[in-house]
Amino acid sequence: MRTQVCIIGGGPSGLLLSQLLHNKGIDTIILERKTRDYVLSRIRAGVLEKGFVELMREAGVGKRMDAKSYIHDGTVIAYGNEEFRIDFTAHTGTPVVIYGQTELTRDLYDAREADGAKLIFNTEDVAIHDADTDTPYVTYTVGGQSQRIDCDYVAGCDGFHGVSRQTIPSSVRRDYEKLYPFGWLGVLSETPPVHEELVYSNSDRGFALCSMRNANLSRYYIQCPLSDSPDDWSDGKFWDELRRRLPDRHAESLITGPSIEKSIAPLRSFVTEPMRWGRLFLCGDAAHIVPPTGAKGLNTAASDIYYLYHAMVAFYHDKESEGLDRYSEKALARIWKAERFSWWMTNLLHRFPQQIEFDLKMQRADLEFLRENEAAQKVLAENYVGLPF
């Protein structure tokens, strides 16, 4: 087989890139290690920046998102029994959109399949060859049969554990990583959200987040030790602990119910440089990971897709290669700012094992400064709704 762009990874990043390129007459093939149903079963965040929303609309897959999403003009920050609101729209003129990653991935799959896209599932032994030459190709097996795709470019959208990043030689690639000494225990429940906007809570028992997917589907998180297992947390134990970490008015109005999904995610900050090697381009989690505190994971992937999509269109339509040549530089400039914001939010809201009384006083002072200072709130709002591409 031959294609112009071979995309490794059938998650939202790979699907969005494929859909955008298809609309510009650029051929792609997507290789996915799992099945469509497996990809759609993964529970992920649903806070979308303006840039991501605009890309979905440009790709022609924004209709259901626009009809079913929720607009959030701000968010609540709590500490102890105190709380205050950051007004995104007042500070930036821009809200965020709440629309589950599962739903937007389904929209993208439906659009790609309606267009007759080449989507190959259950691929094994994927390998990228000759990416540093003008004739790259990708090999893989399906059902025990070896296959080969010749292409102009390879887009690695296959996540942190995929093959794309590992294809870049260690002599070329440099990884930067910070591991956090806790995880997030997340629970999904068919219950009304405790508040109309997200509530981020710093308590002396640890961090908590109240989020939602829709009017009757809530997503809650609490900070927990990495040694914990979801089996250690009954539904009752989780709800009791969540209440202890929220201001009284939210704890009292919390509606609980059986969990329909429960998992623990470790937190890390990670960036690899460069994000391009020859004709291989890394996108999303293949190149960088952020703690979920600032809702940047899916949105940082979108900024990569924005830069790569425009660069490929300029190359194929106008024979202009500057966008491809500067892809890594431009993508990383924005990624490091998102990494900084997520790192800062994580340090602001969590309890760390080695914190001393001085550290806790500084954390509270930072929260109170944010509460009282309009300029500080504007900085948070600008980062939360998304820096410009």
C-alpha positions, 0 to 999 in steps of 0.5 A, spaced: 500 500 500 501 507 499 499 513 502 501 520 503 501 520 510 501 514 515 498 515 521 500 511 527 494 511 532 487 511 532 485 516 538 482 523 537 489 526 535 490 521 529 483 521 527 483 529 527 489 529 523 486 524 518 479 528 517 483 535 516 488 532 511 482 528 508 478 535 507 484 538 503 485 532 499 491 529 502 491 521 503 492 518 509 492 511 512 491 510 520 493 504 524 490 502 531 493 497 535 486 496 538 479 496 536 474 501 535 470 499 541 476 499 545 478 506 544 471 508 545 471 505 552 477 509 554 474 514 559 478 521 558 477 528 560 472 533 556 474 540 557 476 543 550 479 549 549 477 554 544 482 552 539 480 545 539 473 546 538 475 550 532 479 545 529 473 540 530 468 545 526 474 546 521 474 538 520 466 538 519 465 534 525 463 539 530 455 539 529 454 534 535 459 537 539 455 544 538 449 541 540 450 537 546 456 540 549 456 545 555 459 552 556 463 554 562 465 561 563 469 560 569 471 555 574 471 554 582 477 554 586 476 552 593 481 551 599 478 548 606 471 551 607 473 557 602 472 558 595 472 563 589 471 563 582 475 565 576 471 568 571 474 566 564 469 570 560 470 576 563 478 576 563 479 573 556 472 573 552 473 566 551 469 560 555 471 553 555 467 547 552 465 541 556 464 535 551 467 528 553 473 525 549 469 519 548 464 523 544 468 527 540 472 520 538 466 517 536 464 523 532 471 523 528 470 515 527 463 516 524 466 521 519 472 518 517 468 511 516 463 515 512 468 518 508 471 511 506 477 512 510 483 507 511 482 505 518 486 498 520 485 495 527 488 490 531 495 492 528 501 488 531 509 489 530 508 496 528 515 499 526 517 505 522 523 504 517 527 509 514 524 515 517 531 519 516 530 518 508 526 521 503 522 514 502 520 512 509 515 506 510 511 502 516 510 495 517 505 491 521 502 485 522 494 483 522 492 476 523 499 474 522 500 477 515 505 482 514 504 488 511 507 494 508 505 502 507 510 506 503 508 514 505 511 521 504 510 522 512 509 518 518 505 522 524 506 518 530 499 519 534 500 513 538 501 515 545 506 515 551 507 507 550 507 507 542 513 505 537 513 512 534 517 516 540 522 510 540 524 510 533 527 517 534 535 514 536 537 516 543 543 519 541 538 524 537 532 524 543 532 528 549 527 526 554 525 531 560 520 528 566 517 529 573 514 524 576 509 526 582 508 522 588 501 521 588 495 519 583 488 521 582 482 516 583 477 517 578 470 515 579 464 516 574 457 516 576 450 517 573 449 522 578 447 530 577 454 534 578 455 537 584 456 544 581 454 547 574 462 549 573 468 545 575 470 545 582 478 544 584 479 543 591 485 544 596 484 540 603 488 538 608 486 531 606 489 532 599 486 534 592 479 533 590 476 535 583 468 535 581 467 535 574 462 532 569 460 529 562 453 532 562 447 533 566 446 526 569 454 524 568 459 526 573 466 525 574 470 526 581 477 525 583 481 525 589 488 525 590 491 518 593 497 514 594 500 511 588 500 504 592 493 504 592 488 500 588 481 501 585 479 495 589 481 499 596 476 504 595 469 502 595 464 507 593 462 508 600 469 510 602 470 514 596 464 518 597 465 519 604 472 522 603 470 526 597 465 530 602 471 531 607 475 534 601 470 539 599 467 546 602 461 544 606 456 547 601 458 542 596 459 536 601 452 537 603 449 538 596 453 532 593 448 526 590 452 520 590 450 513 586 454 507 584 460 508 580 460 505 573 468 506 572 473 507 577 481 507 576 487 510 578 492 515 574 499 516 576 501 524 574 507 525 570 510 531 566 514 529 560 516 532 554 521 529 549 525 533 544 525 534 538 518 532 536 520 531 528 526 526 526 526 526 518 519 525 516 517 522 522 512 527 526 510 526 534 503 528 536 500 528 543 502 523 548 507 520 544 511 527 545 508 530 551 504 528 558 501 533 563 498 532 569 491 533 568 490 538 573 490 544 568 485 540 563 491 540 558 492 533 555 487 533 549 488 540 548 496 540 547 495 534 542 490 539 538 495 544 538 500 539 535 495 537 530 494 544 528 501 546 527 502 539 523 496 540 519 497 547 516 504 545 515 502 539 511 497 543 507 502 548 505 507 543 503 502 539 498 498 545 496 504 550 495 510 546 496 512 550 502 516 546 507 517 551 512 512 549 516 514 542 516 521 544 518 519 548 524 514 544 526 518 541 532 520 548 534 513 551 534 510 545 537 515 545 543 514 553 544 507 552 546 507 545 549 512 548 555 508 553 557 502 548 557 507 544 562 508 550 566 501 551 567 499 544 569 505 543 573 503 550 577 496 548 578 498 541 581 503 544 586 498 549 588 492 544 589 495 538 592 499 535 598 506 533 597 509 528 602 515 532 604 511 539 605 513 542 611 509 548 615 512 553 611 510 550 604 503 549 606 503 557 608 506 559 602 501 554 598 495 558 602 498 565 601 498 563 593 491 561 593 489 567 597 493 572 592 490 568 587 483 570 590 484 577 591 488 579 585 485 580 578 491 580 574 493 573 577 486 571 575 487 573 568 493 569 567 490 563 570 484 564 565 488 565 559 492 559 560 486 555 562 482 557 556 488 556 552 494 560 549 493 562 542 496 557 537 
